[in-house]
């Protein structure tokens, strides 16, 4: 891995760099053209997340099913994007504030810390910046997000500016997230439900049939766990209900 000292990069920036923090080492600066996923192994977020009384923004740590650990966020909007990434079966890795980019833009040395880096199961990488839609109307904000996108795309990675999603979708995913952790629903119950659920069956009917003589709601957690994991799907653009149609995925 190519490394530059942080001091030299501050004095001049002849090549665009990504500065990465590590748990057991100083900051390392890698030329963006040489940046690889392996550079983020054992890394930590660029900024420390703090919660102080009176803060105007909402920050914290999210317990991710994808990473098996905590992922930091600095706003409710970032938490929403993080939740959707955790729910997406195409995502296999999530890094918050993965690095600080430095590049010469015109006659200025610019710096930027992306919000998330998503590693996809396809092998591709998606860098995500989260910003409310009304903030994007500010030309300064739009420009500050444009040059990192150009830099990332030139490197062959994807770039996304995310401003929100459908309210019903987010509410459904938030509900299903209660079942994201292994062991919340006993694995034998989840597997039994998977073996018995019928493709195209409505949720209420599946609950009654799987419950047998028990109250139908006792069969619900296993079905919710299957929906979170992606083994079952349904139309999440509509509120989850007993009429939601369940589909089996391979």
C-alpha positions as CSV (number, residue, x, y, z in Angstrom):
1,X,0.0,0.0,0.0
2,X,1.4,3.4,-1.0
3,X,1.6,5.8,2.0
4,X,2.3,9.5,2.3
5,X,3.0,11.5,5.4
6,X,0.1,13.7,6.5
7,X,2.4,16.8,6.7
8,X,3.6,16.6,3.1
9,X,0.0,16.2,1.9
10,X,-1.1,19.4,3.7
11,X,1.8,21.4,2.2
12,X,1.0,20.4,-1.3
13,X,-1.3,18.1,-3.2
14,X,0.1,17.1,-6.6
15,X,-2.0,13.9,-6.6
16,X,-5.4,13.3,-5.1
17,X,-5.2,11.3,-1.9
18,X,-7.4,9.5,0.6
19,X,-6.4,9.7,4.2
20,X,-7.5,6.7,6.3
21,X,-7.5,6.2,10.1
22,X,-6.7,2.9,11.7
23,X,-7.2,1.4,15.1
24,X,-3.5,0.6,15.6
25,X,-1.6,2.9,13.3
26,X,-1.3,6.6,12.4
27,X,-3.3,8.1,9.5
28,X,-2.2,6.7,6.1
29,X,-2.5,8.6,2.9
30,X,-3.0,6.7,-0.3
31,X,-3.1,8.1,-3.8
32,X,-6.7,7.8,-5.0
33,X,-5.6,6.1,-8.2
34,X,-4.0,3.3,-6.0
35,X,-6.9,3.1,-3.5
36,X,-8.2,-0.5,-2.9
37,X,-10.8,-2.0,-0.6
38,X,-8.0,-3.7,1.3
39,X,-6.9,-0.3,2.4
40,X,-10.0,0.0,4.6
41,X,-9.4,-3.3,6.5
42,X,-9.1,-2.5,10.3
43,X,-9.9,1.2,9.6
44,X,-12.1,3.4,11.7
45,X,-14.3,6.4,11.0
46,X,-12.5,9.7,10.2
47,X,-14.3,11.6,12.9
48,X,-15.3,10.5,16.4
49,X,-19.0,10.6,17.0
50,X,-20.0,12.6,20.1
51,X,-23.4,13.2,21.7
52,X,-23.5,16.5,23.7
53,X,-26.6,18.1,25.2
54,X,-27.9,20.8,23.0
55,X,-26.4,19.5,19.8
56,X,-28.5,20.5,16.7
57,X,-27.9,17.2,14.9
58,X,-28.6,13.6,15.8
59,X,-25.7,11.2,16.0
60,X,-25.0,7.7,17.3
61,X,-24.0,4.2,16.6
62,X,-26.1,1.6,14.7
63,X,-25.7,-2.1,15.4
64,X,-25.4,-3.5,11.9
65,X,-26.4,-7.0,10.9
66,X,-24.2,-6.7,7.8
67,X,-21.0,-5.8,9.6
68,X,-21.7,-7.6,12.9
69,X,-20.6,-4.4,14.7
70,X,-21.5,-0.7,15.1
71,X,-21.6,1.8,12.3
72,X,-21.6,5.5,13.2
73,X,-24.0,8.1,11.8
74,X,-24.3,11.9,12.3
75,X,-27.9,12.6,11.4
76,X,-31.3,10.9,11.3
77,X,-31.1,11.1,7.5
78,X,-27.7,9.2,7.6
79,X,-29.3,6.7,9.9
80,X,-32.1,6.1,7.4
81,X,-29.6,5.5,4.6
82,X,-27.6,3.2,6.8
83,X,-30.7,1.2,7.7
84,X,-31.5,0.7,4.0
85,X,-27.9,-0.4,3.3
86,X,-28.1,-2.9,6.2
87,X,-31.4,-4.3,4.8
88,X,-30.0,-4.6,1.2
89,X,-28.8,-8.1,0.5
90,X,-26.6,-6.8,-2.2
91,X,-24.5,-5.0,0.4
92,X,-21.8,-7.0,2.2
93,X,-19.8,-4.3,3.8
94,X,-20.4,-0.8,5.3
95,X,-17.8,1.8,6.3
96,X,-18.8,5.1,7.8
97,X,-16.7,8.2,7.1
98,X,-14.2,5.9,5.4
99,X,-11.6,8.5,4.6
100,X,-10.8,12.1,4.0
101,X,-10.3,13.0,0.3
102,X,-7.9,15.7,-0.7
103,X,-7.6,17.1,-4.2
104,X,-6.6,20.2,-6.1
105,X,-9.8,21.7,-7.5
106,X,-8.9,24.7,-9.7
107,X,-6.5,26.7,-7.6
108,X,-7.7,25.4,-4.2
109,X,-6.8,22.4,-2.1
110,X,-10.1,20.8,-1.2
111,X,-11.0,18.2,1.5
112,X,-14.0,16.0,1.9
113,X,-15.1,13.2,4.1
114,X,-17.8,10.9,2.5
115,X,-20.6,9.6,4.7
116,X,-20.5,5.9,3.7
117,X,-18.6,3.4,1.6
118,X,-20.7,0.4,0.6
119,X,-19.1,-2.8,-0.6
120,X,-21.4,-4.8,-2.9
121,X,-21.5,-8.5,-3.3
122,X,-21.0,-8.0,-7.0
123,X,-17.5,-6.7,-6.2
124,X,-18.3,-3.1,-6.9
125,X,-18.0,-0.1,-4.5
126,X,-20.5,2.7,-3.9
127,X,-19.5,5.9,-2.1
128,X,-22.5,7.7,-0.6
129,X,-23.0,11.2,0.6
130,X,-26.2,12.0,2.5
131,X,-27.7,15.5,2.2
132,X,-31.3,16.9,2.6
133,X,-32.8,17.8,-0.8
134,X,-33.3,21.5,0.2
135,X,-29.5,21.8,1.0
136,X,-28.7,20.6,-2.6
137,X,-30.3,23.8,-3.9
138,X,-27.4,25.8,-2.4
139,X,-24.7,26.1,-5.2
140,X,-21.9,25.9,-2.6
141,X,-23.2,22.6,-1.2
142,X,-23.8,21.2,-4.7
143,X,-20.3,22.1,-5.8
144,X,-18.8,20.6,-2.6
145,X,-20.4,17.3,-3.4
146,X,-19.7,17.4,-7.1
147,X,-15.9,17.2,-7.1
148,X,-15.7,14.1,-4.8
149,X,-18.1,12.4,-7.1
150,X,-16.0,13.1,-10.1
151,X,-12.9,11.9,-8.3
152,X,-14.6,8.7,-7.2
153,X,-16.1,7.9,-10.6
154,X,-12.7,8.5,-12.3
155,X,-11.4,5.8,-10.0
156,X,-14.1,3.4,-11.2
157,X,-16.3,3.4,-8.1
158,X,-19.9,4.4,-7.9
159,X,-21.1,7.6,-6.3
160,X,-24.4,8.5,-4.8
161,X,-25.9,11.6,-3.3
162,X,-28.9,10.4,-1.2
163,X,-31.6,12.7,0.1
164,X,-34.3,10.3,1.4
165,X,-36.7,7.5,0.5
166,X,-40.4,6.8,0.6
167,X,-41.8,7.2,4.1
168,X,-43.7,3.9,4.0
169,X,-40.6,2.0,2.8
170,X,-38.5,3.4,5.7
171,X,-41.2,2.6,8.3
172,X,-41.4,-1.0,7.0
173,X,-37.7,-1.5,7.1
174,X,-37.4,0.1,10.6
175,X,-40.0,-2.4,11.8
176,X,-38.2,-5.4,10.2
177,X,-34.9,-4.2,11.6
178,X,-36.1,-5.4,15.1
179,X,-35.5,-8.9,13.7
180,X,-32.1,-8.3,12.1
181,X,-29.9,-9.8,14.8
182,X,-29.1,-13.5,14.8
183,X,-30.8,-15.2,17.8
184,X,-33.6,-12.7,18.2
185,X,-35.8,-15.4,16.7
186,X,-34.6,-19.0,17.4
187,X,-33.0,-20.4,14.2
188,X,-35.1,-23.6,14.3
189,X,-38.2,-21.5,14.2
190,X,-36.9,-19.5,11.2
191,X,-36.0,-22.6,9.3
192,X,-39.3,-24.3,10.1
193,X,-41.1,-21.2,8.7
194,X,-38.9,-21.2,5.6
195,X,-39.8,-24.8,4.9
196,X,-43.5,-24.3,5.3
197,X,-44.2,-20.9,3.8
198,X,-45.9,-20.9,0.5
199,X,-45.0,-18.6,-2.4
200,X,-47.7,-16.1,-3.0
201,X,-49.4,-16.6,0.3
202,X,-50.8,-13.6,2.3
203,X,-49.0,-12.9,5.6
204,X,-52.2,-13.4,7.7
205,X,-52.8,-16.8,6.2
206,X,-49.2,-17.9,6.6
207,X,-49.3,-16.9,10.3
208,X,-52.5,-18.9,10.9
209,X,-51.2,-22.0,9.1
210,X,-47.7,-21.9,10.7
211,X,-49.1,-21.3,14.2
212,X,-51.2,-24.4,14.1
213,X,-53.3,-24.2,17.3
214,X,-51.4,-21.3,18.8
215,X,-52.3,-17.6,18.4
216,X,-51.3,-16.6,14.9
217,X,-49.1,-13.8,16.0
218,X,-46.7,-16.3,17.6
219,X,-45.6,-17.3,14.1
220,X,-45.0,-13.7,13.0
221,X,-41.4,-13.2,14.3
222,X,-40.0,-16.0,12.1
223,X,-41.7,-14.6,9.0
224,X,-40.4,-11.1,9.9
225,X,-36.8,-12.5,10.2
226,X,-37.2,-14.1,6.8
227,X,-38.3,-10.8,5.3
228,X,-35.4,-9.0,6.9
229,X,-32.9,-11.5,5.6
230,X,-34.3,-11.3,2.1
231,X,-35.3,-15.0,1.9
232,X,-38.9,-13.7,1.7
233,X,-39.9,-10.5,0.0
234,X,-43.1,-8.5,-0.2
235,X,-44.2,-5.1,-1.5
236,X,-42.7,-2.7,1.0
237,X,-44.0,0.4,-0.7
238,X,-47.3,-0.4,1.0
239,X,-47.7,-0.7,4.8
240,X,-47.0,-4.3,6.1
241,X,-50.3,-6.0,6.9
242,X,-52.0,-9.3,6.9
243,X,-52.7,-8.8,3.2
244,X,-49.0,-8.5,2.3
245,X,-48.2,-11.2,-0.2
246,X,-45.0,-13.2,0.6
247,X,-42.6,-14.3,-2.2
248,X,-39.9,-16.9,-1.7
249,X,-36.4,-16.0,-3.0
250,X,-33.8,-18.6,-4.0
